[in-house]
Structures are given as C-alpha cells and as structure tokens.
Amino acid sequence: MSCIGSSFGWLILCGDCGLIKLFNPLIGEDIRLPHLLGFPFHILMPGPDEVGNDIEEAVVSSDPTLDRDFAAILLKRGVDISCLTWRQR
C-alpha cells in the first residue's frame, strides 16, 4: 500500500486494485473505504491493476477518531481533474 495523503494523524493508503483505507498508526485502527472500482469507470485509469495510481492527493474532512461523520476526498490527476468523495454515515 502507498500513502496518498494524511489528515488528523490518519494516513490515507491506496493498495492493489483500488483498495483505499484510513490507518492511524498511533492507535492501530484502520477504516476501509469503498474500492475505487465502485466508482464510474470513465473517471479511473483503464486497467484494473492501475486503479488508484493516478490519485494525486487525499484528505478527510474531520478526525475519524472523534467524529465518525466524516468525508474522504480523493483528487485524481490526468487530462481532466476529478474529485471522488465518500462520506461515512
């Protein structure tokens, strides 16, 4: 997994085939986010092995430790700029 961002002490990690998770190394907790393969295909790179390779930056809106009602935002680079969001409910 590679780190694509951090917020509030949480690392935002991207793994194989679009697996995204938040990980807090201080408390050892992780929160899985939906796979990038669940987003519309036209905003992702063509091959499933390359999903997530074009994510330029990622942030969360608030500290998931204190507030489980947070949003995760991923910014995708390429010809067009895309912003993928996910909100915990």
C-alpha positions as CSV (number, residue, x, y, z in Angstrom):
1,M,0.0,0.0,0.0
2,S,1.2,3.5,-0.7
3,C,0.3,6.6,1.2
4,I,-1.6,9.1,-0.9
5,G,-2.3,11.6,1.9
6,S,-2.8,12.2,5.6
7,S,-5.2,14.2,7.8
8,F,-5.6,14.5,11.5
9,G,-3.0,11.8,12.2
10,W,-4.6,9.3,9.8
11,L,-2.7,8.0,6.8
12,I,-4.8,7.5,3.6
13,L,-3.5,4.4,2.0
14,C,-4.1,3.0,-1.5
15,G,-3.5,-0.6,-2.3
16,D,-3.8,-3.1,-5.2
17,C,-6.9,-2.8,-7.4
18,G,-8.2,0.4,-5.8
19,L,-8.3,-0.7,-2.1
20,I,-8.5,2.5,0.0
21,K,-8.2,2.7,3.8
22,L,-7.5,5.1,6.6
23,F,-4.9,4.0,9.1
24,N,-4.0,5.7,12.4
25,P,-0.5,4.4,13.4
26,L,-0.8,5.8,16.9
27,I,-3.9,3.7,17.9
28,G,-3.5,0.9,15.3
29,E,-7.0,1.4,13.9
30,D,-8.0,1.2,10.3
31,I,-11.2,2.2,8.4
32,R,-11.8,0.7,5.0
33,L,-13.3,2.9,2.4
34,P,-15.2,1.6,-0.7
35,H,-12.9,0.2,-3.5
36,L,-12.2,2.7,-6.3
37,L,-13.6,0.1,-8.7
38,G,-17.0,1.0,-7.4
39,F,-16.7,4.5,-9.0
40,P,-17.8,5.1,-12.6
41,F,-15.2,3.6,-14.9
42,H,-14.7,6.7,-17.0
43,I,-13.1,8.6,-14.1
44,L,-10.5,5.8,-13.5
45,M,-7.5,4.6,-15.4
46,P,-8.2,1.9,-18.0
47,G,-6.7,-1.2,-16.4
48,P,-7.9,-2.6,-13.1
49,D,-4.3,-3.1,-11.9
50,E,-3.7,0.6,-12.4
51,V,-6.8,1.8,-10.4
52,G,-5.6,4.3,-7.8
53,N,-2.2,5.0,-9.5
54,D,-3.5,8.4,-10.6
55,I,-4.7,9.6,-7.2
56,E,-2.7,12.8,-6.5
57,E,-3.9,13.8,-3.1
58,A,-6.4,12.7,-0.4
59,V,-7.8,14.3,2.7
60,V,-10.5,13.7,5.3
61,S,-12.9,16.4,6.5
62,S,-12.6,15.7,10.2
63,D,-10.8,13.4,12.7
64,P,-12.4,9.9,12.3
65,T,-11.4,9.2,15.9
66,L,-13.6,12.0,17.2
67,D,-16.3,12.2,14.6
68,R,-17.4,9.2,12.5
69,D,-19.4,11.5,10.3
70,F,-16.5,12.4,8.0
71,A,-16.0,12.7,4.3
72,A,-12.9,11.4,2.4
73,I,-11.9,13.3,-0.7
74,L,-9.5,11.9,-3.4
75,L,-8.2,14.1,-6.2
76,K,-7.3,12.4,-9.4
77,R,-4.8,13.7,-11.9
78,G,-4.9,13.4,-15.6
79,V,-6.4,15.2,-18.6
80,D,-9.4,16.2,-16.5
81,I,-9.3,16.8,-12.8
82,S,-11.7,14.6,-10.9
83,C,-12.7,14.7,-7.3
84,L,-14.0,11.4,-5.7
85,T,-15.8,11.8,-2.4
86,W,-17.0,9.3,0.2
87,R,-19.0,10.0,3.3
88,Q,-19.2,7.8,6.4
89,R,-22.8,7.5,7.7
